[in-house]
């Protein structure tokens, strides 16, 4: 699982700019939700708007597709790392991580948005 120890703090505005880039460019992501008790779940997909304040990550637009909905505006911390600073994580075949954004919430849960590129 990725570690936030090698990432750098960024401002909420920089995080918002990066989220906007991910949405606008339909960036392929590995999205991981980790609870404060180190329970994790993840999926591969792209980001989109679920509402004016919430984002959704899902692999496709099928109604039964897995999804993760979250509110970036309630995060209390934002960290960014280049791909070389992110430890190994399970990836789809033929992909590598190029960068990662970590959102931390008041209960210490985290959402990792790991940008994927073709090998």
C-alpha positions, 0 to 999 in steps of 0.5 A: 500500500502506498505510504504518505511518508514520501509525499510533500504537503500541497495546498488545497488549491493545488490539490483542487487544480490536480483533481480538475486536471484528472477530470478534464483529461480523463486520467486513468487512476488507481483509487484506494480508500484506506480507513484509519484502521488500515482497511483498504479498498480500491478500483481502477477508473477515472474521476467525474463529478457526482454533485457540485461538491462530490467526486466519483471514481469508477471504471466505466459508466455501467450502472452496476460498476464499482464506484467510490464517492468522496468530498474533497472539500472535507479533507484536512490534508493533501499530499503529492508524490512523483511516481518514483516516491510511491512504493509498489502497489497492485496495478493493472497489467501494462501500467505504472504509477506516475504520480499520486495525490493523497487526501486525508480526512479528519478521522485519519482515513485517506483516499489515494489517487494514483495516476496511471500511465502505460508502460 
